[in-house]
Amino acid sequence: MKKKRFLNLTSREFPVIILYFSLYFIIGLSLLFRQPFGDPPDEFNRYLIPQYIAQHGTLPNGYDESIRISSYGFSYAFQPILPYMVQGYCMRMVQFFTQDQDILVYSARMVNFVFGLIMAVFVLLLGQKWFADKRLQYFFCFLTMFLPQSIFLHTYINTDSCCMMSVAIMLYGLTCCLENHFAYSSCTVMSIGIIFCALSYYNAYSFILSCILLFIAHYLSFQNGKLRLDWKPFFRKGLFVSILVLTGIGWWFIRSYILYDGDILGLRTRAVCGALYGSENMRPDMRVTYKSLGYTIPTMLLKSDFPVLSINSFICTYGPMSIITALWIYRFYKLIFAAGILGNLIPSARLLRRGDQRRAAARPVLRIFFHANMLLCILVPCVLSIIYSYGTDCQPQGRYLMPALIPLCFYCVRGIDKGMHALKVLCLRRKTDAEEESLSGCLFTFCYAALTLVIVAALCVTVYGYVFPYYAKF
């Protein structure tokens, strides 16, 4: 019997793992230290909150004038601020040693870098859970973590980085829960992901909903033509998860209820604050939106620049939506995602592990429901971005779509593999089984290695060929 290694790795996999984490450290730290403060999207206004926490040691009220964004008239403190809290208290500790403002900014950014590192570990674990083929596992990891826009989120002050980490933790915990019938250890991991998500970014709440729906569906079954709920484990595990999650997040929503006159989400109060203190052209009723410009939603999606700007900035737009990368990189990723999406139309079950195949055969409805939930998690950020740009603020930014990245990359890799196996059947059908297996194995290894290297090259070209020269001008 082979000894279990860290992350179930074999010795042959270590070079790939070293490349994976080395690339994250080198590119991530390069961007973290090279970007001028305030150049990434809205970083200056976001920094006001951890700065306040570092100075006062307490959480700010959303109405506090010192953290208010002068043009919009509101602050980001109305919404969950767990990432800013971690950054603020880290800065407070750093202040015992230095008052250098650059170091304080770097310490705040470093929190998000660590969030990204944790995400990288859980994406690796997810790859092992979701794909039986090692080649697919690593292709999925590199595609997810090293999309240029993905790694960018972990190098400046925001809540998106924590959100992305929470999605990876949630999906890993949920996958383990569905495998081991919601064992307490897996429920704990899933609950930690839910807590981080709930206290970081509303756009990713669809993942929390999916955890709830899949938990309920797991304990439902048809017996003698009737729907049956396995009550005892349902309430026992449900109570365990509920206590963990409510302990982790309840304090924030109770605080919001008290401070903002019952507005537990803070969104209504934020809108009121913006109307009271925002500049005239930035008040909610005066902002330029696609709606105010006379577009309908279909027209916005078909005839405006919204789709192009959203997709391109989902792939890569650094700085304040001003630093783009090479045209071939946009085309490469669009081709990858399009091929992956189309490939999912090909029926196949070979990606599942043997144990997963047995479970899928036993509960096909639950498997379909899982995929329906993942599609929901992809669609919700897209719909929210459309609604926001259409009626609230004309900002077609790909970072609003980033919560959908992990399930999108899962289906992309899944679809590409289905497509390659379909081509194998067409091209190698006259070969013997041994010849077919040998040729296809070599071909698949070459293709996935080549795609992975292109992903690495695209990221390096973006950062060192476009971003760094841009900053060298200043």
C-alpha positions in Angstrom: 0.0 0.0 0.0 1.4 3.4 -1.0 1.7 6.1 1.7 -0.6 9.1 1.3 1.3 12.2 0.4 0.4 15.8 0.9 -2.6 16.6 -1.4 -2.4 13.0 -2.6 0.5 13.9 -4.9 3.0 11.5 -6.4 6.7 12.4 -6.8 6.1 13.0 -10.6 3.6 15.7 -9.9 5.9 17.8 -7.7 7.5 19.7 -10.6 4.0 20.8 -11.8 3.0 21.8 -8.2 6.2 23.8 -7.8 5.5 25.6 -11.1 1.9 26.2 -10.0 2.7 27.8 -6.6 5.9 29.5 -7.9 4.0 31.2 -10.7 1.4 32.4 -8.2 4.1 33.8 -5.8 6.2 35.4 -8.6 3.4 37.0 -10.6 1.2 37.8 -7.5 4.0 39.5 -5.6 5.3 41.3 -8.7 1.9 42.9 -9.2 1.3 43.5 -5.5 4.5 45.6 -5.1 4.6 47.2 -8.5 1.1 48.6 -8.8 0.9 52.3 -7.7 -1.5 52.8 -4.7 -5.0 53.7 -6.0 -4.4 52.5 -9.5 -6.4 49.2 -9.3 -10.2 49.7 -9.4 -11.4 51.9 -6.6 -8.6 50.9 -4.3 -8.2 54.3 -2.7 -11.9 54.3 -1.5 -11.7 50.7 -0.4 -8.5 51.4 1.6 -10.4 54.0 3.7 -12.0 51.2 5.7 -9.0 49.1 6.8 -7.2 52.4 7.4 -10.0 53.5 9.8 -9.8 50.2 11.6 -6.0 50.4 11.9 -6.3 53.9 13.4 -9.2 53.4 15.7 -9.3 49.6 16.4 -13.1 49.6 15.9 -15.4 49.0 12.9 -16.7 52.2 11.2 -20.4 53.1 10.8 -21.3 53.4 7.1 -22.4 57.0 7.6 -18.9 58.0 9.0 -17.7 61.0 7.0 -14.0 60.0 7.1 -14.7 56.9 5.0 -17.3 58.3 2.7 -16.7 58.4 -1.0 -17.2 62.1 -1.8 -18.6 61.6 -5.3 -21.0 58.8 -4.5 -21.9 60.0 -1.0 -21.7 56.6 0.6 -19.0 54.3 1.9 -18.3 50.6 1.4 -18.9 50.0 5.2 -22.6 49.5 4.7 -21.9 46.1 3.2 -20.0 43.1 4.8 -16.4 44.1 5.4 -14.7 41.0 6.8 -11.7 41.3 4.3 -11.2 44.9 5.3 -11.3 43.9 9.0 -8.5 41.4 8.5 -6.5 44.0 6.5 -7.2 46.7 9.1 -6.1 44.7 12.1 -3.0 43.4 10.2 -2.2 47.1 9.5 -2.7 47.9 13.1 -0.1 45.2 14.1 2.3 46.5 11.5 2.0 50.0 12.9 3.8 48.8 16.1 6.9 48.5 13.9 6.6 51.2 11.3 4.4 54.1 10.2 5.6 53.9 6.5 2.5 54.3 4.4 3.8 52.1 1.6 4.4 49.2 4.0 0.9 49.6 5.4 -0.6 49.4 2.0 1.5 46.4 1.1 0.4 44.7 4.4 -3.3 45.2 3.5 -2.7 43.9 0.0 -0.8 40.9 1.4 -4.0 39.8 3.1 -5.6 39.3 -0.3 -2.5 37.6 -1.6 -2.9 35.0 1.2 -6.6 34.7 0.4 -5.5 33.9 -3.2 -2.9 31.4 -1.9 -5.6 29.6 0.1 -7.8 29.6 -3.0 -5.0 28.0 -5.0 -4.8 25.2 -2.5 -8.6 24.5 -2.6 -8.7 24.8 -6.4 -6.1 22.1 -6.4 -8.2 19.9 -4.1 -11.3 20.6 -6.2 -9.4 19.5 -9.3 -8.7 16.2 -7.6 -12.3 15.7 -6.6 -13.9 16.7 -9.9 -11.5 15.0 -12.4 -10.1 11.5 -12.4 -7.5 12.4 -15.0 -4.4 14.1 -13.6 -4.0 16.1 -16.8 -7.4 17.6 -16.4 -6.8 18.4 -12.7 -3.8 20.6 -13.5 -5.3 22.1 -16.6 -8.3 23.1 -14.5 -6.0 24.6 -11.7 -3.9 26.7 -14.1 -7.0 27.8 -16.1 -8.7 29.0 -12.9 -5.9 30.6 -11.0 -3.9 32.1 -13.9 -6.6 33.7 -16.0 -5.0 37.2 -15.9 -8.0 38.9 -14.3 -8.2 36.1 -11.7 -4.7 36.6 -10.2 -5.1 40.4 -10.4 -7.9 40.3 -7.8 -5.4 38.9 -5.2 -3.0 41.8 -5.6 -4.9 44.9 -4.4 -7.3 45.9 -1.7 -10.9 44.6 -2.4 -13.4 42.1 -1.1 -13.4 40.1 -4.4 -10.3 38.1 -3.4 -11.9 36.8 -0.2 -15.1 36.0 -2.1 -13.1 33.9 -4.7 -11.4 32.0 -1.8 -14.8 31.4 -0.1 -16.3 30.0 -3.3 -13.4 27.5 -3.6 -13.7 26.5 0.0 -17.5 26.2 -0.3 -17.4 24.0 -3.4 -14.8 21.8 -2.0 -16.7 21.3 1.2 -19.9 20.8 -0.7 -18.3 18.2 -3.0 -17.0 16.3 0.0 -20.4 16.5 1.7 -22.1 14.9 -1.2 -19.5 12.2 -1.2 -19.5 11.3 2.5 -23.2 12.1 3.3 -22.4 15.4 5.0 -19.8 14.2 7.5 -19.2 16.8 10.2 -15.7 17.5 9.0 -16.9 18.3 5.5 -19.8 20.3 6.9 -17.3 22.4 8.8 -15.3 23.2 5.7 -18.5 24.1 3.8 -19.6 26.3 6.7 -16.3 28.2 6.8 -16.7 28.9 3.1 -20.3 30.1 3.6 -19.1 32.4 6.4 -16.4 34.0 4.4 -18.7 34.4 1.4 -21.6 35.9 3.5 -19.2 38.5 5.0 -17.4 39.5 1.8 -19.5 39.8 -1.4 -23.3 39.7 -2.1 -22.8 38.7 -5.8 -21.7 35.2 -4.7 -24.7 34.5 -2.5 -26.0 32.1 -5.1 -23.3 29.6 -3.9 -24.8 29.8 -0.4 -28.2 29.1 -1.8 -26.8 26.1 -3.8 -25.3 24.7 -0.6 -28.7 24.9 1.1 -30.6 23.4 -1.9 -28.2 20.5 -2.4 -28.2 19.8 1.4 -32.0 19.5 1.2 -31.9 17.4 -2.0 -29.4 15.0 -0.6 -31.8 13.9 2.1 -34.8 13.7 -0.2 -35.6 10.4 -2.0 -38.5 8.7 -3.7 -39.8 5.6 -2.0 -42.9 3.8 -3.3 -43.8 6.7 -5.4 -43.7 9.2 -2.5 -41.1 11.9 -1.6 -39.4 11.0 1.6 -37.1 13.2 3.8 -34.5 11.4 6.0 -35.4 13.5 9.0 -32.9 12.6 11.7 -29.6 13.3 9.8 -31.3 16.2 8.0 -32.0 18.0 11.3 -28.8 16.9 13.0 -26.5 18.0 10.3 -28.6 21.0 9.4 -28.5 22.2 13.0 -24.8 21.8 13.1 -24.2 23.8 9.9 -26.7 26.5 11.0 -25.1 27.0 14.4 -21.6 27.3 12.8 -22.8 29.7 10.1 -25.0 31.9 12.3 -22.3 32.1 14.9 -19.9 33.3 12.2 -22.2 35.8 10.4 -25.0 36.7 12.8 -23.2 39.4 14.6 -22.7 41.4 11.4 -26.4 41.4 10.4 -27.5 42.1 13.9 -25.1 45.1 14.0 -26.5 46.3 10.6 -30.1 45.9 11.9 -29.3 48.1 14.9 -27.2 50.7 13.1 -29.4 51.1 10.0 -32.9 50.9 11.3 -33.6 47.3 10.4 -31.7 47.2 7.1 -29.7 44.1 7.7 -28.1 44.1 4.2 -27.3 47.8 4.3 -28.3 48.3 0.6 -31.3 50.5 1.2 -29.4 52.7 3.7 -26.5 53.0 1.3 -28.8 54.3 -1.4 -30.3 56.8 1.0 -26.8 58.0 2.0 -25.9 58.4 -1.6 -28.9 60.5 -2.3 -28.2 62.7 0.7 -24.4 63.3 0.3 -23.5 62.3 -3.3 -22.5 64.9 -5.9 -25.3 66.0 -8.2 -24.3 64.0 -11.2 -23.6 60.8 -9.2 -26.9 60.7 -7.3 -28.8 57.5 -8.1 -31.4 59.4 -10.1 -28.8 61.3 -12.1 -26.3 58.7 -13.0 -25.6 57.7 -16.6 -26.8 54.2 -17.2 -27.8 52.2 -20.2 -31.4 52.7 -19.1 -31.0 56.5 -19.0 -29.3 56.4 -22.4 -32.5 54.9 -23.8 -31.4 51.3 -24.2 -33.6 48.3 -23.5 -31.9 45.3 -22.0 -32.0 43.3 -25.3 -30.5 46.3 -27.1 -27.9 46.7 -24.4 -26.9 43.1 -24.8 -26.9 43.0 -28.6 -26.0 46.5 -29.8 -24.0 48.2 -27.1 -20.4 47.7 -26.0 -21.6 46.0 -22.8 -20.9 42.3 -23.9 -17.4 43.1 -25.3 -16.3 45.2 -22.3 -17.6 42.6 -19.9 -16.0 39.6 -21.6 -12.7 41.3 -22.3 -12.4 42.7 -18.7 -13.3 39.2 -17.4 -10.3 37.9 -19.2 -8.0 40.8 -18.5 -8.2 44.5 -17.8 -5.8 45.9 -15.2 -5.6 49.2 -13.5 -8.7 51.4 -13.6 -10.1 49.5 -16.6 -7.3 51.0 -18.7 -4.5 48.4 -19.1 -5.3 45.7 -21.7 -3.2 42.8 -22.9 -2.3 41.3 -26.3 -5.2 40.6 -28.7 -4.2 37.0 -29.1 -4.7 36.4 -25.4 -8.3 37.6 -25.6 -8.8 35.4 -28.6 -7.1 32.4 -27.0 -9.4 32.5 -23.9 -12.5 33.1 -25.9 -11.7 30.1 -28.0 -11.0 28.0 -24.9 -14.2 29.0 -23.1 -16.3 28.6 -26.3 -14.9 25.2 -27.1 -15.5 24.1 -23.5 -19.1 25.2 -23.4 -19.9 23.6 -26.8 -18.0 20.4 -25.8 -20.4 19.9 -22.9 -23.2 19.1 -25.4 -21.3 15.8 -26.1 -22.7 13.0 -23.8 -20.0 11.3 -21.7 -19.5 10.0 -18.2 -15.8 9.1 -18.4 -14.7 12.0 -16.3 -16.3 10.6 -13.2 -14.3 8.4 -10.8 -15.6 4.9 -10.4 -17.2 5.6 -7.0 -18.8 8.7 -8.4 -20.1 6.7 -11.4 -21.9 4.3 -9.0 -23.3 7.2 -7.0 -24.4 9.0 -10.2 -26.1 5.9 -11.4 -27.8 5.4 -8.1 -29.0 9.1 -7.8 -29.1 10.6 -11.4 -31.6 13.3 -10.3 -29.2 14.6 -7.6 -26.4 14.7 -10.2 -28.5 16.7 -12.6 -29.6 19.0 -9.7 -25.9 19.5 -8.8 -25.2 20.7 -12.4 -28.3 22.8 -12.4 -27.0 24.6 -9.3 -23.6 25.2 -10.8 -25.2 26.7 -13.8 -27.3 28.9 -11.5 -24.1 30.0 -9.8 -22.7 31.0 -13.2 -25.8 32.8 -14.4 -26.5 34.8 -11.2 -23.4 37.0 -11.3 -24.0 37.6 -15.0 -27.6 38.6 -14.4 -26.7 40.9 -11.5 -24.0 42.6 -13.6 -26.6 43.2 -16.4 -29.1 44.6 -13.9 -26.5 46.8 -12.2 -25.1 48.2 -15.4 -28.6 48.7 -16.9 -30.3 50.5 -14.1 -27.8 51.6 -11.4 -24.3 52.4 -12.8 -22.9 52.0 -16.3 -20.0 49.7 -15.3 -19.6 46.6 -17.5 -16.7 45.2 -15.5 -15.6 41.6 -15.7 -14.7 41.5 -12.0 -18.4 41.4 -11.2 -18.6 38.1 -13.1 -15.6 36.5 -11.3 -17.7 34.5 -8.8 -18.7 32.4 -11.7 -15.1 31.5 -12.6 -14.6 28.2 -10.8 -17.7 26.4 -12.1 -17.2 28.0 -15.5 -13.6 26.6 -15.7 -15.0 23.2 -14.5 -17.4 23.0 -17.4 -14.8 24.4 -19.8 -12.3 21.6 -19.0 -15.0 19.0 -19.0 -16.2 20.1 -22.4 -12.8 20.3 -23.9 -12.0 16.7 -22.7 -15.3 15.5 -24.2 -14.5 17.1 -27.5 -11.0 15.5 -27.5 -12.4 12.1 -26.9 -15.0 12.5 -29.6 -12.1 13.4 -32.0 -10.2 10.4 -30.8 -13.1 8.1 -31.7 -13.3 9.6 -35.2 -9.6 9.7 -35.9 -8.3 6.4 -34.3 -11.3 4.1 -34.8 -9.2 1.8 -37.1 -6.5 1.3 -34.6 -6.3 -1.6 -32.1 -7.3 -0.9 -28.5 -3.6 -0.8 -27.4 -2.5 1.5 -30.2 -5.5 3.7 -29.7 -4.8 4.0 -25.9 -1.1 4.7 -26.5 -1.6 7.3 -29.2 -4.4 9.1 -27.5 -2.6 9.2 -24.2 0.5 10.8 -25.8 -1.7 13.2 -27.8 -3.8 14.3 -24.8 -0.8 14.8 -22.6 0.8 17.0 -25.3 -2.4 19.0 -25.9 -3.0 19.7 -22.2 0.6 20.5 -21.5 0.6 22.9 -24.5 -2.6 24.6 -23.4 -1.2 25.0 -19.8 2.1 26.5 -21.1 0.1 28.9 -23.3 -1.8 30.0 -20.1 1.5 30.6 -18.3 2.9 32.5 -21.3 -0.3 34.6 -21.6 0.0 35.6 -17.9 3.7 36.5 -18.2 3.1 38.5 -21.4 0.3 40.4 -19.8 2.2 41.3 -16.6 5.7 41.8 -17.9 4.9 42.8 -21.5 2.0 45.2 -20.9 1.4 46.0 -17.2 4.9 46.7 -16.1 5.8 48.9 -19.2 2.6 50.8 -18.5 3.6 51.6 -14.9 7.2 52.4 -16.1 5.7 55.6 -17.7 4.9 57.1 -14.3 
